[in-house]
Amino acid sequence: MSAGNSEKGLADMAAAMRRHVTRGAVAGIVTLVAWGDDVHVETFGLADLDSATPMRRDTIVRIASMTKPMLAVVALSLVEDGAIGLDDAVEPWMPELADRRVLRSVAGPLDDTVPARRSITLRDLLTLRLGIGAIMAPPGRYPIQQAMADAGVAPGPMSPELPPDAWMKRLGSLPLIHQPGDVWMYHTGFDVLSVLLARVSGKPLDDLMQERLFRPLGMVDTGFSVPADQAGRLASAYRLDSDAGRLVLFDRGAGGMFARPPAFPCELVSTADDVLRFARTLLAPGQHGGQRILSQGMIEQMTRDQITPEQKAVSPFFPGFWESTGWGFGLGIATQPDPISAVPGRYGWEGGFGTSLSIDPYRNLVTIFLNQKLMQGPEDAALSQEFQALAYRAVAG
C-alpha cells in the first residue's frame, strides 16, 4: 500500500471518529494504530464534558474487561515459575470453592443440586469454564440470577464493592450453574482469578501486577486506582440517558470511583501507550526490551481457541459471537474471516466502557480504541468495530 493511500485511509478513519463525537454518541475518543515501528495516534472530543478538558494521548481511562488478558499473563507467569499448574485445583488456595454443588437446571431452585464431578482448576478460570458467570437472560429470570445479585457477586460494570475474602465467601455459598469445564460463562472466572493470584503469590494483587507486568513493561499509568497527583488525567465516564437522548455522568474522573484503591482490585485504568506496550509484548512473543515475560509456548496457548464446538453450542453470548470468535486465556480470538479482516488469528478484547484492543500477529498490527461511555447495547461495540475496519483498510490493505 502506498503512503498516500495510507494517509487517506487514516484521514477517513479520523473523520468517522470525529462524526461520532460531534453527534454526541461519545464524549471523547483516543485511537492508536501501530503497524511495525509506525504508530499513529489521534484524539477527539473531551475527557470531561463539564470542564471541557480535551481528550489527550495520555488521558487515563477505565479499561474494564481489557484487564482480563493482563491478569492472564500474570497468572501464566506464576505457572511458568511453578507456583501453580494450569490444571491444578484451586481449592488449596480457595477453600470457599471446595466440595461444589451444581444446579440440576439453571431454572431450578437453589437446593436442587448434584455434586460437582471434579474440582475447579486455574485453566477453568482462564477459559471461563468454572461453572458460574453471567447468565444471558433478562435479570431475575432464574433463582440463581437473583441470588447472585442479592449476594453482590453478579457481574457488573464496576468492581465488586465487597473485599475479596467476603466476596469469595458469598460466591462459595451459591451452587455452580454448570459442571466445571463444561460451559463457557462470561466474566466471573476473572474476578475469582484476581483473588487467586494474590493468594498464590502471597502479595496484594496491585504489587504482584506491578512486579510481574507493569514495571518490566514501563506501564507507568496502569493500576487499580489513579494517584492523587495524576487525578486530573482520568477521563470521566458517561452513559446514554435514552429518555433525555444525551450522555449523563456515570463516574467522575477526579474524585470518582478510581480516586482511591478499590475494596476489590480486579479492573484497571490505563492509557493508549501503556496498552500498546502490553500488546507488543504479546506480539514479541512474550518479550519486552530483552526481558522474557512469558515463553513463546505459553503465548501460543494463551492466544489459541480453547473452547470446543460442543461447548460453544451451549454457551450463549452475543448473537453471532461464536460463529467467528473463540476464547483463549483472557482473550477473544478471530477464528474465521470477518468484515474486519480476511485473515483469522487476530486476538484481543473489549472493555465495558468502550475500550478495545486488537492484535494481529499476521500483519504485526495493533489497534487500540478508547472512550469512556458505558456499553449498553450492540451499537456501542459497533464504534470500535468500525474503527478497526477503517484501520485495516488504511494500513493493512
C-alpha positions as CSV (number, residue, x, y, z in Angstrom):
1,M,0.0,0.0,0.0
2,S,1.3,3.4,-0.9
3,A,1.9,6.1,1.7
4,G,-0.7,8.3,0.0
5,N,-3.4,5.6,0.3
6,S,-2.4,5.0,3.9
7,E,-2.7,8.7,4.7
8,K,-6.1,8.9,3.0
9,G,-7.3,5.9,4.9
10,L,-6.2,7.3,8.2
11,A,-7.9,10.6,7.4
12,D,-11.2,8.7,6.6
13,M,-10.9,6.9,9.9
14,A,-10.4,10.2,11.8
15,A,-13.4,11.8,10.0
16,A,-15.6,8.9,11.0
17,M,-14.5,9.1,14.7
18,R,-14.9,12.8,14.7
19,R,-18.5,12.4,13.5
20,H,-19.4,10.2,16.4
21,V,-18.1,12.8,18.9
22,T,-19.9,15.6,17.1
23,R,-23.2,13.8,17.1
24,G,-22.8,13.2,20.9
25,A,-22.5,9.4,20.8
26,V,-19.4,9.6,23.0
27,A,-17.6,12.4,24.8
28,G,-14.2,11.7,23.5
29,I,-12.0,9.1,21.8
30,V,-8.4,8.0,21.6
31,T,-7.4,5.9,18.6
32,L,-4.0,4.2,18.2
33,V,-2.8,2.2,15.2
34,A,0.6,0.6,15.3
35,W,2.0,-1.4,12.4
36,G,5.6,-2.4,12.6
37,D,7.5,0.5,14.1
38,D,4.9,3.1,12.9
39,V,2.5,4.4,15.5
40,H,-0.4,6.7,14.6
41,V,-2.4,8.3,17.5
42,E,-5.4,10.7,17.3
43,T,-7.6,12.2,19.9
44,F,-11.2,13.5,19.5
45,G,-13.5,15.4,21.8
46,L,-13.4,15.7,25.6
47,A,-12.3,13.7,28.6
48,D,-14.8,15.6,30.7
49,L,-17.8,17.4,29.4
50,D,-18.3,19.8,32.4
51,S,-14.7,21.2,32.4
52,A,-14.2,20.8,28.6
53,T,-10.9,19.0,29.3
54,P,-9.8,17.7,25.9
55,M,-9.1,14.0,25.4
56,R,-5.3,13.6,25.0
57,R,-2.9,10.8,24.1
58,D,-2.0,10.4,27.8
59,T,-5.6,10.5,29.2
60,I,-6.1,7.7,31.7
61,V,-9.2,5.6,31.1
62,R,-11.1,2.7,32.7
63,I,-10.2,-0.4,30.6
64,A,-12.6,-2.7,32.4
65,S,-12.5,-6.2,30.8
66,M,-9.4,-5.3,28.8
67,T,-7.8,-6.1,32.2
68,K,-8.5,-9.8,31.5
69,P,-5.5,-10.6,29.2
70,M,-3.2,-8.7,31.6
71,L,-4.4,-10.8,34.6
72,A,-3.9,-13.9,32.4
73,V,-0.3,-13.0,31.6
74,V,0.5,-12.6,35.3
75,A,-1.3,-15.9,36.1
76,L,0.7,-17.7,33.4
77,S,4.0,-16.2,34.7
78,L,3.2,-17.9,38.0
79,V,2.6,-21.2,36.1
80,E,6.0,-20.9,34.5
81,D,7.5,-20.3,37.9
82,G,5.9,-23.5,39.2
83,A,3.8,-21.7,41.8
84,I,0.6,-23.3,40.4
85,G,-0.2,-25.5,37.4
86,L,-2.8,-24.8,34.7
87,D,-4.7,-28.0,35.7
88,D,-4.2,-27.7,39.4
89,A,-7.3,-27.5,41.6
90,V,-7.6,-24.0,43.1
91,E,-9.0,-25.4,46.4
92,P,-5.7,-25.3,48.3
93,W,-5.8,-21.5,48.0
94,M,-9.6,-21.1,47.7
95,P,-11.3,-23.4,50.2
96,E,-14.5,-21.5,49.5
97,L,-14.7,-23.4,46.2
98,A,-14.2,-26.9,47.7
99,D,-17.0,-29.5,47.5
100,R,-19.0,-27.7,44.9
101,R,-22.7,-28.4,44.3
102,V,-24.1,-27.9,40.8
103,L,-27.7,-27.0,39.9
104,R,-29.6,-29.7,38.0
105,S,-31.1,-26.9,35.9
106,V,-30.4,-23.1,35.6
107,A,-34.1,-22.6,36.1
108,G,-34.3,-24.8,39.2
109,P,-34.3,-23.9,42.9
110,L,-31.0,-23.4,44.6
111,D,-31.3,-26.5,46.6
112,D,-31.9,-28.8,43.7
113,T,-28.2,-29.8,43.1
114,V,-25.8,-32.6,42.4
115,P,-22.1,-32.9,43.4
116,A,-19.5,-31.4,41.1
117,R,-17.7,-34.1,39.1
118,R,-14.3,-32.5,39.7
119,S,-12.6,-29.5,41.2
120,I,-12.2,-26.1,39.6
121,T,-8.8,-25.5,38.1
122,L,-6.8,-22.5,37.0
123,R,-7.4,-23.4,33.4
124,D,-11.2,-23.3,34.1
125,L,-10.8,-19.7,35.4
126,L,-8.7,-18.5,32.4
127,T,-11.2,-20.1,30.0
128,L,-14.3,-19.0,31.9
129,R,-15.4,-22.6,32.4
130,L,-15.5,-22.7,36.2
131,G,-19.3,-23.2,36.1
132,I,-20.7,-19.8,37.1
133,G,-20.8,-16.4,35.5
134,A,-23.1,-14.1,33.5
135,I,-26.4,-15.6,32.5
136,M,-27.6,-14.3,29.1
137,A,-31.2,-13.7,30.1
138,P,-33.2,-10.8,31.5
139,P,-32.3,-10.0,35.1
140,G,-34.2,-12.0,37.7
141,R,-35.5,-14.7,35.3
142,Y,-33.8,-17.5,37.3
143,P,-33.4,-18.0,41.0
144,I,-29.6,-18.2,40.7
145,Q,-29.5,-14.9,38.9
146,Q,-31.4,-13.2,41.8
147,A,-29.2,-15.0,44.4
148,M,-26.0,-13.8,42.7
149,A,-27.4,-10.2,42.6
150,D,-28.5,-10.4,46.2
151,A,-25.1,-11.7,47.3
152,G,-23.3,-8.9,45.4
153,V,-21.4,-11.4,43.1
154,A,-23.3,-10.8,39.9
155,P,-21.1,-9.4,37.0
156,G,-21.5,-5.7,36.5
157,P,-19.8,-2.6,35.0
158,M,-17.7,-1.8,38.1
159,S,-15.5,-3.8,40.5
160,P,-17.3,-5.6,43.4
161,E,-17.9,-3.5,46.5
162,L,-17.0,-6.3,48.9
163,P,-13.4,-7.1,49.9
164,P,-12.1,-10.3,48.2
165,D,-12.4,-12.6,51.1
166,A,-16.0,-11.6,51.8
167,W,-16.8,-11.8,48.1
168,M,-15.4,-15.3,47.9
169,K,-17.4,-16.4,50.9
170,R,-20.6,-15.3,49.3
171,L,-19.7,-16.8,45.9
172,G,-18.9,-20.1,47.7
173,S,-22.3,-20.1,49.4
174,L,-24.0,-20.5,46.0
175,P,-24.2,-23.6,43.8
176,L,-22.5,-23.6,40.4
177,I,-24.7,-23.3,37.4
178,H,-22.8,-25.9,35.3
179,Q,-20.3,-28.6,35.9
180,P,-16.7,-27.3,35.9
181,G,-15.2,-27.4,32.4
182,D,-18.5,-27.9,30.6
183,V,-19.8,-24.4,29.7
184,W,-18.2,-21.0,29.0
185,M,-19.8,-18.3,31.1
186,Y,-18.6,-14.7,30.9
187,H,-16.6,-12.7,33.5
188,T,-16.9,-14.3,36.9
189,G,-13.8,-16.5,36.4
190,F,-11.6,-13.4,36.3
191,D,-12.9,-12.0,39.5
192,V,-12.0,-15.3,41.1
193,L,-8.7,-15.2,39.3
194,S,-7.9,-11.8,40.8
195,V,-8.3,-13.3,44.3
196,L,-6.4,-16.5,43.4
197,L,-3.3,-14.5,42.1
198,A,-3.0,-12.6,45.4
199,R,-3.4,-15.8,47.5
200,V,-0.9,-17.9,45.4
201,S,1.7,-15.2,45.4
202,G,1.1,-14.0,49.0
203,K,1.1,-10.4,47.8
204,P,-1.5,-7.8,47.2
205,L,-2.7,-8.0,43.6
206,D,-1.5,-4.5,42.8
207,D,2.0,-5.3,44.0
208,L,2.0,-8.5,42.0
209,M,0.9,-6.8,38.8
210,Q,3.5,-4.1,39.2
211,E,6.2,-6.7,39.8
212,R,5.3,-9.1,37.0
213,L,3.9,-6.8,34.3
214,F,3.7,-3.0,34.8
215,R,7.3,-2.2,35.9
216,P,9.0,-4.6,33.5
217,L,7.0,-3.1,30.6
218,G,7.1,0.5,31.7
219,M,3.3,0.7,32.0
220,V,3.6,3.7,34.3
221,D,0.0,4.8,34.2
222,T,-1.7,1.4,34.7
223,G,-3.1,0.4,38.1
224,F,-6.2,-0.2,40.1
225,S,-6.6,3.5,41.0
226,V,-5.1,6.8,40.0
227,P,-2.6,8.6,42.2
228,A,-3.8,11.9,43.6
229,D,-1.2,13.9,41.6
230,Q,-2.5,12.4,38.4
231,A,-6.2,12.5,39.1
232,G,-6.8,15.3,36.5
233,R,-5.8,12.9,33.7
234,L,-8.5,10.4,34.4
235,A,-11.5,10.8,32.0
236,S,-15.0,10.9,33.3
237,A,-17.3,8.0,32.3
238,Y,-20.7,8.6,30.8
239,R,-23.8,6.6,29.9
240,L,-26.6,7.3,27.5
241,D,-29.8,8.5,29.0
242,S,-32.2,7.2,26.4
243,D,-35.1,9.3,27.7
244,A,-33.1,12.5,27.5
245,G,-31.2,11.4,24.4
246,R,-27.9,12.6,25.7
247,L,-24.8,11.5,27.7
248,V,-25.0,11.8,31.5
249,L,-22.3,11.3,34.1
250,F,-21.7,7.8,35.3
251,D,-18.4,8.2,37.2
252,R,-16.4,11.3,37.7
253,G,-12.7,11.4,36.8
254,A,-11.1,13.3,39.6
255,G,-12.8,12.3,42.9
256,G,-14.6,9.4,41.3
257,M,-14.5,5.6,42.0
258,F,-10.9,5.3,40.9
259,A,-9.6,8.1,43.1
260,R,-8.7,5.6,45.8
261,P,-7.7,1.9,45.9
262,P,-10.7,-0.3,45.5
263,A,-12.1,-2.8,48.0
264,F,-11.8,-5.5,45.4
265,P,-9.0,-4.9,42.9
266,C,-9.8,-6.6,39.6
267,E,-10.2,-3.9,36.8
268,L,-7.6,-1.5,35.7
269,V,-7.1,2.0,34.4
270,S,-4.5,2.6,31.7
271,T,-3.5,4.7,28.7
272,A,-3.1,4.1,25.0
273,D,0.7,3.9,25.2
274,D,0.7,1.5,28.2
275,V,-1.8,-0.8,26.4
276,L,0.5,-0.7,23.3
277,R,3.5,-1.8,25.4
278,F,1.4,-4.8,26.6
279,A,0.2,-5.6,23.1
280,R,3.7,-5.5,21.7
281,T,4.9,-7.9,24.4
282,L,2.4,-10.4,23.3
283,L,3.5,-9.9,19.7
284,A,7.2,-10.3,20.5
285,P,6.1,-13.1,21.6
286,G,6.5,-12.8,25.3
287,Q,9.5,-10.5,25.4
288,H,10.0,-6.8,26.2
289,G,13.3,-5.0,25.9
290,G,15.3,-8.2,26.1
291,Q,13.4,-9.4,29.1
292,R,11.3,-12.6,28.9
293,I,7.8,-12.1,30.4
294,L,6.3,-15.3,29.1
295,S,7.6,-18.2,27.0
296,Q,6.6,-18.3,23.3
297,G,4.8,-21.6,24.0
298,M,2.7,-20.0,26.8
299,I,1.8,-17.1,24.5
300,E,0.7,-19.7,21.9
301,Q,-1.5,-21.4,24.4
302,M,-3.0,-18.1,25.5
303,T,-3.8,-17.0,22.0
304,R,-5.3,-20.3,20.8
305,D,-9.0,-21.1,20.9
306,Q,-9.7,-23.2,24.0
307,I,-13.5,-23.7,23.6
308,T,-14.8,-26.7,21.8
309,P,-17.6,-26.6,19.2
310,E,-19.8,-28.6,21.7
311,Q,-19.1,-26.0,24.4
312,K,-19.8,-23.1,22.1
313,A,-23.2,-24.6,21.2
314,V,-24.3,-24.5,24.9
315,S,-22.6,-21.2,25.8
316,P,-24.9,-18.3,24.7
317,F,-23.3,-14.9,24.4
318,F,-23.9,-12.0,21.9
319,P,-25.6,-13.1,18.7
320,G,-23.1,-14.5,16.2
321,F,-20.2,-14.3,18.6
322,W,-19.1,-18.0,18.4
323,E,-19.6,-18.1,14.6
324,S,-16.3,-16.2,14.1
325,T,-14.7,-15.9,17.6
326,G,-13.0,-18.3,20.0
327,W,-11.6,-17.8,23.5
328,G,-8.1,-18.4,24.8
329,F,-6.8,-17.3,28.2
330,G,-8.4,-14.0,28.7
331,L,-8.7,-13.2,25.0
332,G,-11.2,-13.4,22.2
333,I,-9.7,-14.9,19.1
334,A,-10.9,-14.4,15.5
335,T,-11.3,-17.9,14.2
336,Q,-12.8,-17.1,10.8
337,P,-12.6,-14.3,8.2
338,D,-14.9,-11.4,9.1
339,P,-15.7,-7.9,7.9
340,I,-12.6,-6.6,9.6
341,S,-10.0,-9.0,8.1
342,A,-10.0,-11.8,5.6
343,V,-7.2,-13.5,7.6
344,P,-8.2,-15.0,11.0
345,G,-5.9,-15.1,14.0
346,R,-6.1,-11.7,15.5
347,Y,-6.8,-11.6,19.2
348,G,-7.7,-9.1,21.9
349,W,-10.7,-8.0,23.9
350,E,-13.0,-5.1,24.8
351,G,-14.0,-3.3,28.0
352,G,-17.4,-2.2,29.2
353,F,-16.6,1.5,29.0
354,G,-16.0,1.4,25.2
355,T,-12.4,0.3,25.1
356,S,-10.9,-2.3,22.7
357,L,-7.6,-3.9,21.9
358,S,-6.9,-5.9,18.8
359,I,-3.6,-7.6,18.0
360,D,-2.9,-9.1,14.6
361,P,0.3,-11.3,14.5
362,Y,-0.1,-11.9,10.8
363,R,0.2,-8.2,10.0
364,N,2.2,-7.1,13.1
365,L,-0.7,-4.7,13.7
366,V,-2.2,-3.3,16.9
367,T,-5.3,-1.2,17.1
368,I,-6.5,0.4,20.3
369,F,-9.7,2.3,20.7
370,L,-10.5,4.1,23.9
371,N,-13.6,6.0,25.0
372,Q,-15.5,6.2,28.3
373,K,-19.1,5.5,27.6
374,L,-20.8,2.6,29.4
375,M,-21.6,-0.1,26.9
376,Q,-25.4,-0.5,26.9
377,G,-26.0,-2.3,23.6
378,P,-24.6,-3.6,20.4
379,E,-24.3,-0.1,18.9
380,D,-21.6,0.7,21.4
381,A,-19.4,-2.2,20.3
382,A,-20.1,-1.1,16.7
383,L,-18.0,2.0,17.3
384,S,-14.8,0.1,18.0
385,Q,-15.5,-2.4,15.2
386,E,-15.9,0.5,12.7
387,F,-12.6,1.9,13.9
388,Q,-10.9,-1.4,13.4
389,A,-12.3,-1.9,10.0
390,L,-11.2,1.5,8.9
391,A,-7.7,1.0,10.4
392,Y,-7.3,-2.3,8.5
393,R,-8.5,-0.6,5.3
394,A,-5.9,2.2,5.8
395,V,-2.8,0.3,6.7
396,A,-3.3,-3.5,6.1
397,G,-4.6,-3.5,2.6
